[in-house]
Amino acid sequence: MGTPDHRHRVVVIGSGFGGLFSTQALRRDEVDVTLIARTSHHLFQPLLYQVATGILSEGEIAPSTREVLARQKNARVVLGEVTAIDLQARTVTHETMGRVTVTPYDTLIVAAGAGQSYFGNDQFARYAPGMKSIDDALELRGRIFGSFELAELASAPAETDRLMTFVVVGAGPTGVEMAGQIAELAHRTLKRDFRTIDPKTARIILLDAAPTVLGSFGRKLGGRARRRLEKMGVEVRLGAKVVDVDPTGIEVEHPDGTRNRIESVCKVWAAGVSASPLGASLANQSGAGLDRSGRIEVLDDLTLPGHPEVFVVGDMISLRDLPGVAQVAIQGGRYAAEQIRRRLAGTEPKGPFEYVDKGSMATISRFSAVASVGRVQFSGFIAWILWLAVHLVYIIGFKHRVTTLLHWSVSFLGRGRAERVVTEQQVFARQAIEALGERFQPHLPRVPEDRADNGTGQG
Ligand SMILES: Cc1cc2nc3c(=O)[nH]c(=O)nc-3n(C[C@H](O)[C@H](O)[C@H](O)COP(=O)(O)OP(=O)(O)OC[C@H]3O[C@@H](n4cnc5c(N)ncnc54)[C@H](O)[C@@H]3O)c2cc1C
């Protein structure tokens, strides 16, 4: 409860799906919400691959959180990296450019999400960026378009081949979408743009240690996705575990123990996630367990053992095998808000958190997607239209929806890419940030000691 000098204080960590939707769900309540996040935007991660391949601009998928919440009078947005949570003192410590602030809470909602996992091989990140942030997507855009530019200048065939071979690691939805879009870029968008090279000859290789494409969609849809990718010219190599990555290539190991090297400058890592390290700190203080991906084992009502005032939602939680998808975070955030409302009103709490599975979808190329809704599985054009509609609904803001629709028309009805700008900063920023030291690289992956596994089989 609040006290005579202040209303009930809710602190929310993270401006992703869990953080933003829980804050919005509290808009009519007699509480003061402080949302603390290390980026000033709400990121729509499912469309990051479209930023990386020049279809959308970063602004379209990352509206300013401050702007989104501008009319919500009981919410305050604070930019900062949360460095500590003290469950006894009920405070959150956060840092912004060296300025440290301690914010007290009555109820805490932790929605800090997950980062990329390299299964204990963090050194791979330098040569095979993941896809978790706007920085990642812009860096990849620079690397993808930059590879074609360098290939145009290459003097030896081997160099051209290396530059025109793109490897995507991880055949889950992100890897499939990425491989499909690089293929469309090479075979459709760029086909007339160069004079020395022929972009249509670019090789796109999709690798996974697991035996199937889109494992979570089942064999039937996975098989269809694989056939569609192969028809588009993507080489799908399954049962191939990545054992080394360097500036000019990638080494894979096959089930029979043999190894081979693929010469490739541009590699994309779309395999594996590990939960925010804040989960480990909460686990230490509350005695909750942590799974192999660093996700915290919450109680049925999404709270921590012995701490009903602390909710954890979204990608950070391990509960009844719930998947790391946007709907789990959105529904978890809304559930936490409802529990807070009931507690303040002194009414009966809601029962355990029940996730309503609204289905899953992945695009493969323009006009082609796979979808699984309840027991119904379908693929092709209808699935693609459904994918477009669902993603449009969840993009925040009317303005962003309109421009996204426009850019999709340019890319899917025509063959253009509206966002082909690449700057030096995009390509070299990661190295520059690394040179500044760990303190200034909050978005780079931090993998827990024990290896994470998201079911892709990599690791
Ligand atoms: C490339 C990609 C494609 C995806 N495609 C799909 C899809 O098609 N469909 C689907 O349902 N799901 C998809 N997902 C998964 C989905 O995006 C996540 O499940 C969802 O974003 C989880 O929401 P969250 O709120 O838990 O975390 P996030 O959305 O990741 O938000 C975490 C927030 O916490 C902040 N944060 C983290 N650490 C700190 C800290 N220490 N201090 C302050 N702030 C911090 C971050 O800046 C961010 O604002 C995809 C994910 C990726 C990466």
The ligand as an SDF file (V2000), in Angstrom:
LIG
                    3D

 53 58  0  0  0  0  0  0  0  0999 V2000
   15.1920  -11.1710  -33.6650 C   0  0  0  0  0  0  0  0  0  0  0  0
   14.0090  -11.5920  -32.8180 C   0  0  0  0  0  0  0  0  0  0  0  0
   12.8340  -11.9810  -33.4150 C   0  0  0  0  0  0  0  0  0  0  0  0
   11.7230  -12.3510  -32.6520 C   0  0  0  0  0  0  0  0  0  0  0  0
   10.5730  -12.7190  -33.2890 N   0  0  0  0  0  0  0  0  0  0  0  0
    9.4700  -12.9840  -32.5480 C   0  0  0  0  0  0  0  0  0  0  0  0
    8.2270  -13.2780  -33.1870 C   0  0  0  0  0  0  0  0  0  0  0  0
    8.1320  -13.3150  -34.4150 O   0  0  0  0  0  0  0  0  0  0  0  0
    7.1380  -13.5040  -32.3880 N   0  0  0  0  0  0  0  0  0  0  0  0
    7.2130  -13.4700  -31.0160 C   0  0  0  0  0  0  0  0  0  0  0  0
    6.1980  -13.6560  -30.3440 O   0  0  0  0  0  0  0  0  0  0  0  0
    8.3800  -13.2140  -30.4050 N   0  0  0  0  0  0  0  0  0  0  0  0
    9.5040  -12.9690  -31.1260 C   0  0  0  0  0  0  0  0  0  0  0  0
   10.6850  -12.6950  -30.4970 N   0  0  0  0  0  0  0  0  0  0  0  0
   10.7450  -12.7700  -29.0240 C   0  0  0  0  0  0  0  0  0  0  0  0
   10.1560  -11.5280  -28.3630 C   0  0  0  0  0  0  0  0  0  0  0  0
   10.6800  -10.3660  -28.9580 O   0  0  0  0  0  0  0  0  0  0  0  0
   10.4710  -11.5930  -26.8830 C   0  0  0  0  0  0  0  0  0  0  0  0
    9.8890  -12.7550  -26.3600 O   0  0  0  0  0  0  0  0  0  0  0  0
    9.9410  -10.3710  -26.1390 C   0  0  0  0  0  0  0  0  0  0  0  0
   10.5880   -9.2040  -26.6150 O   0  0  0  0  0  0  0  0  0  0  0  0
   10.1690  -10.5190  -24.6430 C   0  0  0  0  0  0  0  0  0  0  0  0
    9.7150   -9.3590  -23.9860 O   0  0  0  0  0  0  0  0  0  0  0  0
   10.4070   -8.8910  -22.6250 P   0  0  0  0  0  0  0  0  0  0  0  0
    9.6550   -7.6990  -22.1680 O   0  0  0  0  0  0  0  0  0  0  0  0
   10.5760  -10.0400  -21.7290 O   0  0  0  0  0  0  0  0  0  0  0  0
   11.8930   -8.4870  -23.0640 O   0  0  0  0  0  0  0  0  0  0  0  0
   12.3790   -7.4230  -24.1160 P   0  0  0  0  0  0  0  0  0  0  0  0
   11.3300   -7.0990  -25.1010 O   0  0  0  0  0  0  0  0  0  0  0  0
   13.6750   -7.9580  -24.6050 O   0  0  0  0  0  0  0  0  0  0  0  0
   12.6370   -6.1250  -23.2430 O   0  0  0  0  0  0  0  0  0  0  0  0
   13.6530   -6.0670  -22.2890 C   0  0  0  0  0  0  0  0  0  0  0  0
   13.8030   -4.6250  -21.8580 C   0  0  0  0  0  0  0  0  0  0  0  0
   14.6240   -4.5580  -20.7230 O   0  0  0  0  0  0  0  0  0  0  0  0
   15.6360   -3.5680  -20.9120 C   0  0  0  0  0  0  0  0  0  0  0  0
   16.7610   -3.9620  -20.0740 N   0  0  0  0  0  0  0  0  0  0  0  0
   17.4540   -5.1220  -20.1150 C   0  0  0  0  0  0  0  0  0  0  0  0
   18.3840   -5.1290  -19.1360 N   0  0  0  0  0  0  0  0  0  0  0  0
   18.2610   -3.9580  -18.4710 C   0  0  0  0  0  0  0  0  0  0  0  0
   18.9360   -3.3750  -17.3760 C   0  0  0  0  0  0  0  0  0  0  0  0
   19.9290   -4.0020  -16.7260 N   0  0  0  0  0  0  0  0  0  0  0  0
   18.5760   -2.1400  -16.9990 N   0  0  0  0  0  0  0  0  0  0  0  0
   17.5770   -1.4690  -17.6100 C   0  0  0  0  0  0  0  0  0  0  0  0
   16.8880   -1.9840  -18.6490 N   0  0  0  0  0  0  0  0  0  0  0  0
   17.2340   -3.2170  -19.0700 C   0  0  0  0  0  0  0  0  0  0  0  0
   15.8780   -3.5950  -22.4030 C   0  0  0  0  0  0  0  0  0  0  0  0
   16.4960   -2.4100  -22.8430 O   0  0  0  0  0  0  0  0  0  0  0  0
   14.4480   -3.7360  -22.9090 C   0  0  0  0  0  0  0  0  0  0  0  0
   13.8060   -2.4950  -22.8960 O   0  0  0  0  0  0  0  0  0  0  0  0
   11.8110  -12.3380  -31.2500 C   0  0  0  0  0  0  0  0  0  0  0  0
   12.9950  -11.9440  -30.6350 C   0  0  0  0  0  0  0  0  0  0  0  0
   14.0900  -11.5700  -31.4090 C   0  0  0  0  0  0  0  0  0  0  0  0
   15.3700  -11.1460  -30.7430 C   0  0  0  0  0  0  0  0  0  0  0  0
  1  2  1  0
  2  3  1  0
  2 52  2  0
  3  4  2  0
  4  5  1  0
  4 50  1  0
  5  6  2  0
  6  7  1  0
  6 13  1  0
  7  8  2  0
  7  9  1  0
  9 10  1  0
 10 11  2  0
 10 12  1  0
 12 13  2  0
 13 14  1  0
 14 15  1  0
 14 50  1  0
 15 16  1  0
 16 17  1  0
 16 18  1  0
 18 19  1  0
 18 20  1  0
 20 21  1  0
 20 22  1  0
 22 23  1  0
 23 24  1  0
 24 25  2  0
 24 26  1  0
 24 27  1  0
 27 28  1  0
 28 29  2  0
 28 30  1  0
 28 31  1  0
 31 32  1  0
 32 33  1  0
 33 34  1  0
 33 48  1  0
 34 35  1  0
 35 36  1  0
 35 46  1  0
 36 37  1  0
 36 45  1  0
 37 38  2  0
 38 39  1  0
 39 40  1  0
 39 45  2  0
 40 41  1  0
 40 42  2  0
 42 43  1  0
 43 44  2  0
 44 45  1  0
 46 47  1  0
 46 48  1  0
 48 49  1  0
 50 51  2  0
 51 52  1  0
 52 53  1  0
M  END
$$$$
